[in-house]
Each structure stands twice: as structure tokens, then as C-alpha cells.
Amino acid sequence: MTDQHLTQPTADLEQRIRIYEKMDQDPDWPGALQAIDYTIITLLTLGLVVTFYLWGF
């Protein structure tokens, strides 16, 4: 009974490690943000802050 409880989490952990190692070797992660995404987020945030500042002015 004890061996079964130890084997399942270990196997799951090893599987997760293999998946993350495989993802780490691939240079293009699906869904990863690029520099253009961060630039757009920054500009939208700046625009929102300026808009609310001027609205409350």
C-alpha cells in the first residue's frame, strides 16, 4: 500500500519534468508574449492612466 502511494506521485512528477524539459528545448513557446505584446500593453496602460488623469482633472 505504501509503495503505491509513493509510486504514483513520483511517476507524475517525472512526466511533468519530461514535458517541461521538452518545452524548454523548443525556442518558440505557444502563447508566449513577445516584445511587441509588452509594448502594446505598456502603451495601453499609459493611455488609460493619462485618460483617467485628464478626466479627473
PyMOL Python script that loads the backbone (N, CA, C, O; Angstrom):
from pymol import cmd

cmd.read_pdbstr("""\
ATOM      1  N   MET A   1       0.823  -1.198   0.000  1.00  0.00           N
ATOM      2  CA  MET A   1       0.000   0.000   0.000  1.00  0.00           C
ATOM      3  C   MET A   1       0.867   1.263   0.000  1.00  0.00           C
ATOM      4  O   MET A   1       0.564   2.222  -0.709  1.00  0.00           O
ATOM      5  N   THR A   2       1.920   1.265   0.775  1.00  0.00           N
ATOM      6  CA  THR A   2       2.798   2.425   0.845  1.00  0.00           C
ATOM      7  C   THR A   2       3.527   2.652  -0.469  1.00  0.00           C
ATOM      8  O   THR A   2       3.690   3.795  -0.897  1.00  0.00           O
ATOM      9  N   ASP A   3       3.969   1.576  -1.114  1.00  0.00           N
ATOM     10  CA  ASP A   3       4.688   1.699  -2.380  1.00  0.00           C
ATOM     11  C   ASP A   3       3.819   2.326  -3.464  1.00  0.00           C
ATOM     12  O   ASP A   3       4.306   3.119  -4.270  1.00  0.00           O
ATOM     13  N   GLN A   4       2.553   1.979  -3.484  1.00  0.00           N
ATOM     14  CA  GLN A   4       1.649   2.522  -4.495  1.00  0.00           C
ATOM     15  C   GLN A   4       1.467   4.028  -4.298  1.00  0.00           C
ATOM     16  O   GLN A   4       1.405   4.778  -5.272  1.00  0.00           O
ATOM     17  N   HIS A   5       1.382   4.463  -3.061  1.00  0.00           N
ATOM     18  CA  HIS A   5       1.213   5.891  -2.787  1.00  0.00           C
ATOM     19  C   HIS A   5       2.465   6.677  -3.163  1.00  0.00           C
ATOM     20  O   HIS A   5       2.369   7.842  -3.548  1.00  0.00           O
ATOM     21  N   LEU A   6       3.622   6.061  -3.056  1.00  0.00           N
ATOM     22  CA  LEU A   6       4.866   6.741  -3.411  1.00  0.00           C
ATOM     23  C   LEU A   6       5.128   6.690  -4.908  1.00  0.00           C
ATOM     24  O   LEU A   6       5.717   7.619  -5.460  1.00  0.00           O
ATOM     25  N   THR A   7       4.705   5.633  -5.571  1.00  0.00           N
ATOM     26  CA  THR A   7       4.986   5.458  -6.991  1.00  0.00           C
ATOM     27  C   THR A   7       4.191   6.429  -7.851  1.00  0.00           C
ATOM     28  O   THR A   7       4.746   6.995  -8.794  1.00  0.00           O
ATOM     29  N   GLN A   8       2.940   6.638  -7.568  1.00  0.00           N
ATOM     30  CA  GLN A   8       2.084   7.497  -8.392  1.00  0.00           C
ATOM     31  C   GLN A   8       2.582   8.950  -8.422  1.00  0.00           C
ATOM     32  O   GLN A   8       2.746   9.499  -9.511  1.00  0.00           O
ATOM     33  N   PRO A   9       2.831   9.594  -7.272  1.00  0.00           N
ATOM     34  CA  PRO A   9       3.335  10.977  -7.338  1.00  0.00           C
ATOM     35  C   PRO A   9       4.698  11.075  -8.013  1.00  0.00           C
ATOM     36  O   PRO A   9       4.977  12.057  -8.701  1.00  0.00           O
ATOM     37  N   THR A  10       5.541  10.077  -7.825  1.00  0.00           N
ATOM     38  CA  THR A  10       6.863  10.089  -8.449  1.00  0.00           C
ATOM     39  C   THR A  10       6.746   9.988  -9.961  1.00  0.00           C
ATOM     40  O   THR A  10       7.439  10.699 -10.689  1.00  0.00           O
ATOM     41  N   ALA A  11       5.870   9.107 -10.438  1.00  0.00           N
ATOM     42  CA  ALA A  11       5.677   8.960 -11.881  1.00  0.00           C
ATOM     43  C   ALA A  11       5.094  10.234 -12.478  1.00  0.00           C
ATOM     44  O   ALA A  11       5.486  10.650 -13.568  1.00  0.00           O
ATOM     45  N   ASP A  12       4.165  10.848 -11.769  1.00  0.00           N
ATOM     46  CA  ASP A  12       3.564  12.094 -12.236  1.00  0.00           C
ATOM     47  C   ASP A  12       4.614  13.205 -12.297  1.00  0.00           C
ATOM     48  O   ASP A  12       4.656  13.977 -13.255  1.00  0.00           O
ATOM     49  N   LEU A  13       5.446  13.278 -11.285  1.00  0.00           N
ATOM     50  CA  LEU A  13       6.500  14.293 -11.249  1.00  0.00           C
ATOM     51  C   LEU A  13       7.497  14.084 -12.385  1.00  0.00           C
ATOM     52  O   LEU A  13       7.913  15.047 -13.030  1.00  0.00           O
ATOM     53  N   GLU A  14       7.879  12.846 -12.632  1.00  0.00           N
ATOM     54  CA  GLU A  14       8.820  12.557 -13.724  1.00  0.00           C
ATOM     55  C   GLU A  14       8.215  12.918 -15.079  1.00  0.00           C
ATOM     56  O   GLU A  14       8.914  13.430 -15.953  1.00  0.00           O
ATOM     57  N   GLN A  15       6.927  12.656 -15.255  1.00  0.00           N
ATOM     58  CA  GLN A  15       6.256  13.006 -16.507  1.00  0.00           C
ATOM     59  C   GLN A  15       6.238  14.523 -16.693  1.00  0.00           C
ATOM     60  O   GLN A  15       6.496  15.021 -17.789  1.00  0.00           O
ATOM     61  N   ARG A  16       5.939  15.243 -15.637  1.00  0.00           N
ATOM     62  CA  ARG A  16       5.927  16.712 -15.723  1.00  0.00           C
ATOM     63  C   ARG A  16       7.317  17.261 -16.038  1.00  0.00           C
ATOM     64  O   ARG A  16       7.457  18.193 -16.829  1.00  0.00           O
ATOM     65  N   ILE A  17       8.321  16.690 -15.428  1.00  0.00           N
ATOM     66  CA  ILE A  17       9.697  17.131 -15.685  1.00  0.00           C
ATOM     67  C   ILE A  17      10.057  16.918 -17.154  1.00  0.00           C
ATOM     68  O   ILE A  17      10.653  17.795 -17.779  1.00  0.00           O
ATOM     69  N   ARG A  18       9.694  15.748 -17.712  1.00  0.00           N
ATOM     70  CA  ARG A  18       9.977  15.483 -19.127  1.00  0.00           C
ATOM     71  C   ARG A  18       9.255  16.473 -20.034  1.00  0.00           C
ATOM     72  O   ARG A  18       9.823  16.942 -21.020  1.00  0.00           O
ATOM     73  N   ILE A  19       8.019  16.789 -19.707  1.00  0.00           N
ATOM     74  CA  ILE A  19       7.256  17.746 -20.527  1.00  0.00           C
ATOM     75  C   ILE A  19       7.905  19.119 -20.481  1.00  0.00           C
ATOM     76  O   ILE A  19       8.066  19.761 -21.519  1.00  0.00           O
ATOM     77  N   TYR A  20       8.284  19.584 -19.278  1.00  0.00           N
ATOM     78  CA  TYR A  20       8.904  20.902 -19.172  1.00  0.00           C
ATOM     79  C   TYR A  20      10.273  20.946 -19.840  1.00  0.00           C
ATOM     80  O   TYR A  20      10.638  21.968 -20.421  1.00  0.00           O
ATOM     81  N   GLU A  21      11.037  19.861 -19.771  1.00  0.00           N
ATOM     82  CA  GLU A  21      12.327  19.815 -20.462  1.00  0.00           C
ATOM     83  C   GLU A  21      12.130  19.885 -21.970  1.00  0.00           C
ATOM     84  O   GLU A  21      12.897  20.549 -22.668  1.00  0.00           O
ATOM     85  N   LYS A  22      11.100  19.201 -22.478  1.00  0.00           N
ATOM     86  CA  LYS A  22      10.803  19.249 -23.907  1.00  0.00           C
ATOM     87  C   LYS A  22      10.389  20.662 -24.317  1.00  0.00           C
ATOM     88  O   LYS A  22      10.812  21.153 -25.364  1.00  0.00           O
ATOM     89  N   MET A  23       9.570  21.313 -23.504  1.00  0.00           N
ATOM     90  CA  MET A  23       9.148  22.687 -23.808  1.00  0.00           C
ATOM     91  C   MET A  23      10.333  23.645 -23.766  1.00  0.00           C
ATOM     92  O   MET A  23      10.409  24.583 -24.560  1.00  0.00           O
ATOM     93  N   ASP A  24      11.254  23.409 -22.839  1.00  0.00           N
ATOM     94  CA  ASP A  24      12.415  24.287 -22.693  1.00  0.00           C
ATOM     95  C   ASP A  24      13.326  24.212 -23.913  1.00  0.00           C
ATOM     96  O   ASP A  24      13.977  25.201 -24.249  1.00  0.00           O
ATOM     97  N   GLN A  25      13.387  23.070 -24.579  1.00  0.00           N
ATOM     98  CA  GLN A  25      14.235  22.916 -25.760  1.00  0.00           C
ATOM     99  C   GLN A  25      13.649  23.607 -26.981  1.00  0.00           C
ATOM    100  O   GLN A  25      14.386  23.962 -27.901  1.00  0.00           O
ATOM    101  N   ASP A  26      12.342  23.801 -27.005  1.00  0.00           N
ATOM    102  CA  ASP A  26      11.680  24.450 -28.135  1.00  0.00           C
ATOM    103  C   ASP A  26      11.763  25.965 -27.957  1.00  0.00           C
ATOM    104  O   ASP A  26      11.245  26.484 -26.968  1.00  0.00           O
ATOM    105  N   PRO A  27      12.396  26.688 -28.879  1.00  0.00           N
ATOM    106  CA  PRO A  27      12.570  28.133 -28.693  1.00  0.00           C
ATOM    107  C   PRO A  27      11.271  28.930 -28.839  1.00  0.00           C
ATOM    108  O   PRO A  27      11.178  30.045 -28.326  1.00  0.00           O
ATOM    109  N   ASP A  28      10.277  28.383 -29.524  1.00  0.00           N
ATOM    110  CA  ASP A  28       9.037  29.118 -29.753  1.00  0.00           C
ATOM    111  C   ASP A  28       7.910  28.508 -28.924  1.00  0.00           C
ATOM    112  O   ASP A  28       7.296  27.518 -29.324  1.00  0.00           O
ATOM    113  N   TRP A  29       7.647  29.108 -27.768  1.00  0.00           N
ATOM    114  CA  TRP A  29       6.585  28.611 -26.898  1.00  0.00           C
ATOM    115  C   TRP A  29       5.258  29.167 -27.367  1.00  0.00           C
ATOM    116  O   TRP A  29       5.143  30.376 -27.567  1.00  0.00           O
ATOM    117  N   PRO A  30       4.253  28.327 -27.550  1.00  0.00           N
ATOM    118  CA  PRO A  30       2.941  28.844 -27.941  1.00  0.00           C
ATOM    119  C   PRO A  30       2.336  29.663 -26.800  1.00  0.00           C
ATOM    120  O   PRO A  30       2.304  29.232 -25.647  1.00  0.00           O
ATOM    121  N   GLY A  31       1.860  30.851 -27.157  1.00  0.00           N
ATOM    122  CA  GLY A  31       1.240  31.698 -26.152  1.00  0.00           C
ATOM    123  C   GLY A  31       2.210  32.602 -25.414  1.00  0.00           C
ATOM    124  O   GLY A  31       1.786  33.404 -24.582  1.00  0.00           O
ATOM    125  N   ALA A  32       3.501  32.494 -25.696  1.00  0.00           N
ATOM    126  CA  ALA A  32       4.475  33.342 -25.014  1.00  0.00           C
ATOM    127  C   ALA A  32       4.390  34.763 -25.554  1.00  0.00           C
ATOM    128  O   ALA A  32       4.221  34.972 -26.756  1.00  0.00           O
ATOM    129  N   LEU A  33       4.508  35.726 -24.667  1.00  0.00           N
ATOM    130  CA  LEU A  33       4.438  37.128 -25.078  1.00  0.00           C
ATOM    131  C   LEU A  33       5.760  37.553 -25.721  1.00  0.00           C
ATOM    132  O   LEU A  33       6.842  37.204 -25.248  1.00  0.00           O
ATOM    133  N   GLN A  34       5.646  38.300 -26.789  1.00  0.00           N
ATOM    134  CA  GLN A  34       6.808  38.836 -27.488  1.00  0.00           C
ATOM    135  C   GLN A  34       6.994  40.298 -27.088  1.00  0.00           C
ATOM    136  O   GLN A  34       6.184  40.842 -26.339  1.00  0.00           O
ATOM    137  N   ALA A  35       8.051  40.934 -27.580  1.00  0.00           N
ATOM    138  CA  ALA A  35       8.340  42.329 -27.248  1.00  0.00           C
ATOM    139  C   ALA A  35       7.212  43.246 -27.712  1.00  0.00           C
ATOM    140  O   ALA A  35       6.886  44.210 -27.019  1.00  0.00           O
ATOM    141  N   ILE A  36       6.616  42.971 -28.856  1.00  0.00           N
ATOM    142  CA  ILE A  36       5.524  43.811 -29.356  1.00  0.00           C
ATOM    143  C   ILE A  36       4.321  43.747 -28.423  1.00  0.00           C
ATOM    144  O   ILE A  36       3.624  44.745 -28.236  1.00  0.00           O
ATOM    145  N   ASP A  37       4.078  42.583 -27.842  1.00  0.00           N
ATOM    146  CA  ASP A  37       2.967  42.444 -26.898  1.00  0.00           C
ATOM    147  C   ASP A  37       3.185  43.306 -25.656  1.00  0.00           C
ATOM    148  O   ASP A  37       2.265  43.979 -25.190  1.00  0.00           O
ATOM    149  N   TYR A  38       4.401  43.282 -25.128  1.00  0.00           N
ATOM    150  CA  TYR A  38       4.715  44.103 -23.953  1.00  0.00           C
ATOM    151  C   TYR A  38       4.634  45.587 -24.289  1.00  0.00           C
ATOM    152  O   TYR A  38       4.193  46.384 -23.461  1.00  0.00           O
ATOM    153  N   THR A  39       5.054  45.965 -25.489  1.00  0.00           N
ATOM    154  CA  THR A  39       4.975  47.362 -25.911  1.00  0.00           C
ATOM    155  C   THR A  39       3.523  47.817 -25.986  1.00  0.00           C
ATOM    156  O   THR A  39       3.188  48.906 -25.519  1.00  0.00           O
ATOM    157  N   ILE A  40       2.672  47.003 -26.563  1.00  0.00           N
ATOM    158  CA  ILE A  40       1.249  47.350 -26.675  1.00  0.00           C
ATOM    159  C   ILE A  40       0.605  47.446 -25.294  1.00  0.00           C
ATOM    160  O   ILE A  40      -0.170  48.366 -25.036  1.00  0.00           O
ATOM    161  N   ILE A  41       0.916  46.512 -24.413  1.00  0.00           N
ATOM    162  CA  ILE A  41       0.369  46.558 -23.053  1.00  0.00           C
ATOM    163  C   ILE A  41       0.806  47.832 -22.343  1.00  0.00           C
ATOM    164  O   ILE A  41       0.005  48.475 -21.666  1.00  0.00           O
ATOM    165  N   THR A  42       2.077  48.197 -22.498  1.00  0.00           N
ATOM    166  CA  THR A  42       2.592  49.415 -21.866  1.00  0.00           C
ATOM    167  C   THR A  42       1.898  50.653 -22.413  1.00  0.00           C
ATOM    168  O   THR A  42       1.520  51.540 -21.648  1.00  0.00           O
ATOM    169  N   LEU A  43       1.726  50.722 -23.737  1.00  0.00           N
ATOM    170  CA  LEU A  43       1.060  51.882 -24.336  1.00  0.00           C
ATOM    171  C   LEU A  43      -0.408  51.970 -23.921  1.00  0.00           C
ATOM    172  O   LEU A  43      -0.903  53.063 -23.645  1.00  0.00           O
ATOM    173  N   LEU A  44      -1.093  50.865 -23.874  1.00  0.00           N
ATOM    174  CA  LEU A  44      -2.485  50.873 -23.441  1.00  0.00           C
ATOM    175  C   LEU A  44      -2.610  51.293 -21.970  1.00  0.00           C
ATOM    176  O   LEU A  44      -3.525  52.034 -21.610  1.00  0.00           O
ATOM    177  N   THR A  45      -1.697  50.821 -21.130  1.00  0.00           N
ATOM    178  CA  THR A  45      -1.707  51.212 -19.722  1.00  0.00           C
ATOM    179  C   THR A  45      -1.432  52.702 -19.577  1.00  0.00           C
ATOM    180  O   THR A  45      -2.110  53.389 -18.812  1.00  0.00           O
ATOM    181  N   LEU A  46      -0.446  53.201 -20.303  1.00  0.00           N
ATOM    182  CA  LEU A  46      -0.133  54.622 -20.264  1.00  0.00           C
ATOM    183  C   LEU A  46      -1.318  55.450 -20.751  1.00  0.00           C
ATOM    184  O   LEU A  46      -1.648  56.475 -20.155  1.00  0.00           O
ATOM    185  N   GLY A  47      -1.956  55.008 -21.833  1.00  0.00           N
ATOM    186  CA  GLY A  47      -3.129  55.713 -22.340  1.00  0.00           C
ATOM    187  C   GLY A  47      -4.265  55.717 -21.332  1.00  0.00           C
ATOM    188  O   GLY A  47      -4.949  56.729 -21.184  1.00  0.00           O
ATOM    189  N   LEU A  48      -4.479  54.626 -20.647  1.00  0.00           N
ATOM    190  CA  LEU A  48      -5.531  54.547 -19.641  1.00  0.00           C
ATOM    191  C   LEU A  48      -5.240  55.479 -18.464  1.00  0.00           C
ATOM    192  O   LEU A  48      -6.140  56.166 -17.979  1.00  0.00           O
ATOM    193  N   VAL A  49      -4.004  55.504 -18.010  1.00  0.00           N
ATOM    194  CA  VAL A  49      -3.626  56.376 -16.898  1.00  0.00           C
ATOM    195  C   VAL A  49      -3.802  57.843 -17.283  1.00  0.00           C
ATOM    196  O   VAL A  49      -4.354  58.623 -16.506  1.00  0.00           O
ATOM    197  N   VAL A  50      -3.343  58.222 -18.464  1.00  0.00           N
ATOM    198  CA  VAL A  50      -3.470  59.617 -18.920  1.00  0.00           C
ATOM    199  C   VAL A  50      -4.940  59.982 -19.078  1.00  0.00           C
ATOM    200  O   VAL A  50      -5.344  61.080 -18.692  1.00  0.00           O
ATOM    201  N   THR A  51      -5.738  59.096 -19.630  1.00  0.00           N
ATOM    202  CA  THR A  51      -7.161  59.367 -19.825  1.00  0.00           C
ATOM    203  C   THR A  51      -7.862  59.601 -18.497  1.00  0.00           C
ATOM    204  O   THR A  51      -8.621  60.561 -18.366  1.00  0.00           O
ATOM    205  N   PHE A  52      -7.628  58.751 -17.520  1.00  0.00           N
ATOM    206  CA  PHE A  52      -8.271  58.927 -16.220  1.00  0.00           C
ATOM    207  C   PHE A  52      -7.739  60.163 -15.497  1.00  0.00           C
ATOM    208  O   PHE A  52      -8.483  60.817 -14.766  1.00  0.00           O
ATOM    209  N   TYR A  53      -6.463  60.487 -15.691  1.00  0.00           N
ATOM    210  CA  TYR A  53      -5.922  61.704 -15.088  1.00  0.00           C
ATOM    211  C   TYR A  53      -6.609  62.941 -15.662  1.00  0.00           C
ATOM    212  O   TYR A  53      -7.027  63.829 -14.921  1.00  0.00           O
ATOM    213  N   LEU A  54      -6.721  62.988 -16.983  1.00  0.00           N
ATOM    214  CA  LEU A  54      -7.348  64.133 -17.623  1.00  0.00           C
ATOM    215  C   LEU A  54      -8.845  64.186 -17.311  1.00  0.00           C
ATOM    216  O   LEU A  54      -9.401  65.277 -17.185  1.00  0.00           O
ATOM    217  N   TRP A  55      -9.484  63.075 -17.188  1.00  0.00           N
ATOM    218  CA  TRP A  55     -10.907  63.022 -16.884  1.00  0.00           C
ATOM    219  C   TRP A  55     -11.171  63.570 -15.459  1.00  0.00           C
ATOM    220  O   TRP A  55     -12.175  64.239 -15.219  1.00  0.00           O
ATOM    221  N   GLY A  56     -10.270  63.277 -14.550  1.00  0.00           N
ATOM    222  CA  GLY A  56     -10.433  63.746 -13.176  1.00  0.00           C
ATOM    223  C   GLY A  56      -9.887  65.133 -12.948  1.00  0.00           C
ATOM    224  O   GLY A  56     -10.062  65.694 -11.866  1.00  0.00           O
ATOM    225  N   PHE A  57      -9.239  65.691 -13.924  1.00  0.00           N
ATOM    226  CA  PHE A  57      -8.604  66.999 -13.804  1.00  0.00           C
ATOM    227  C   PHE A  57      -9.614  68.059 -13.779  1.00  0.00           C
ATOM    228  O   PHE A  57      -9.271  69.238 -13.682  1.00  0.00           O
TER     229      PHE A  57
END
""", "prot")
cmd.dss("prot")
cmd.show_as("cartoon", "prot")
cmd.util.cbc("prot")
cmd.orient("prot")
